[in-house]
Amino acid sequence: MTEKLIDLRSDTVTQPTPAMRAAMLDAPLGDDVFGGDPSVNALQDKIAGLLGFEAALFMPTGTQSNLCAILAHCQRGDEYIVGQQAHCYRWEGGGAAVLGSVQPQPLAHQSDGTLALSDIEAAIKPDDAHFARSRLLALENTLGGKLLPFDYLQQATQLAHKHGLARHLDGARLFNAAVAQAAQTGSDAFTEARRMAQCFDSVSVCFSKGLGAPVGSALCGSRDVIARAHRIRKMAGGGMRQAGLLAAAASHALDHHVLRLAQDHALAQRLADGLAGIHGLQVEAPQTNIVFVDLTGAAREQSGALLKHLADHGIQATGLYRLRFVTHLDVDAAGVDDAVAVIRRFFHS
């Protein structure tokens, strides 16, 4: 039995660090609905400047941020082109369709997480009364931990622009993508994040995943896009009052928790390496902080038993459609090694 809980379900489970808690306690506050919370305003200016946009809007959640973006770009009867596994299509309750009457046009992903350029182009509808109006391409980076390379982002967004589509990026883990891209290019993560973001007309960034803040996302875009999103946020109940407590945590995360994401990526690789070679497991090589594992052969029916075995030994993971392990700032090498040992015992008992 491990001595402490090792939570590998998601990078959303992190607790604020002592330094982050101190920043929250010291945050100057106002009423953000009146535009008067200085900590919120400072965060919005900071993230917009980092990513090269005119403006940004602090949101309670990434789901609301994506919803406001889609509805800021699209009207009733419009459609957005999106991947089958994209969070804003598959995992956000159909909000754009339910609340905005905006139709999704989902496409199958390639094995690397991209959408084939030919599939995107074929999905764009002609200007004809029989069809919903194609208005937006929505991509996600990272997608299931996979990095969508910068060259691909350029090609896909240029294709969309050529056909008159707006472009939105669900960058819930944009900084994970930027750190991974920087490792390949020898650049720095903030430069890569900005380069990626500038391919799009709007970008949603989550602070409560790998960056370790307790709550919050930001939507970045032009002043016009953010003004429309602000009105939608109000309708969706996203206007918060003294939200600076949360914004201060997000600002602290941007200042202190971006470059350390490389540690999470290294731990994910350590986990994958530790699980390699176990009969009955097929481990997908991680590119960032998410490790997917498939049970094969006779072990295929044992996912429930494996999850229970892990939980009995103080290790939490998810198996909604595949076994998933996510590393984050509250997991260390010892915790990863414990998880590997527990899984190995399950298969060799």
Phi, psi and omega in degrees: 000128176289153186279335179224157179294132175247107187259105181251018182292319184193161171279005174278353187270001185296150175260146177300137176291162176305319180294323178293319178299321178296319178297322178295317181295328183271358187292129170290140189237156172206198180254108186291333178298328175272004182074020189249018177265110185296329180288322175295314181298321179294319178297314181299317178296321183295310184289324176297317179294319179301320186261359173084031180248162179289326188206166176211161182222124179285133183235151175296323187218161173292327177299314179293324179297315177296318180300312181298324178295311182299317182285338174287330181269333190238153175248174176303134181089356175272173176222156173238140180267132193204159179279152180302326182260006180294140184299320185287349173260308193271329194242013183238032170067016180067029188303317182298321178286316184290315188263338184240357184054037175255124186275129171279144171242089185282143178238152176289143176277152167283170184298337180268007179093348181283166167258129181301135180301324179294325178291321178298312183296320181292335182278345181288122186280148172290160179283086186216142185296345179287342191243151164297152182277120177287120187232341191209140167252125178245121176243166180224134182213116001283161176244112184055035181084352180274138176277126169271111188298155183301318181302319179294316179303317178300311183296315183293318182285328175294322176298314179299315180298320180301328180264011175080016179269142167287166185225125179238139176246122166279098181257045179309321176242041180303320183286333169298315178299318183294320178296318179294318179295319180297325178296331180277325188264343185079008177275192175250158189296323182291324175297316181293321178299316180294318179300315178297313184298325185287356171283349191239161175273338175209150180220132173258131180237131180261134177263347189258013173258243185298336181284344167085008175285156183287328187207146163120149173221169174226143172254128180247145178179193175290166178299322181293315179298316182291326176297318178293318179296325180298318178295319180291320177303318179298314180297326182276004177081022184265004177284114180253160185267261181281066184281358181299334174303319181281321180296324179296323176297318179295319178297318177299319179298318179296325182283330193235345191243004182283305186294333180288351176302334176301329177294319178297320179297319179294323178292324176297319177294322178298319178295313180298318179297321180293332181269349182298140175088357177284122180296127182101355178240137171240116187256126176277127182299124182283147174255336178226244188247016183237129179244121175259139182228131176250137173273136185236161176059223182295340181280355187301330183268010187256010184298318178298317180294322179294316179298321178294318178301316178298312181299322179297338180252020173079022181237126181251136176214174179240154179216044184300314175224337169215158172292131183227133177234129183237126178268154185196184189289348176262012176241136178240181183298323179297320178295319177297316180295323176299315180299317178299315182296319181294318179293319179297321178296323179300318185275346181246010180282000000 
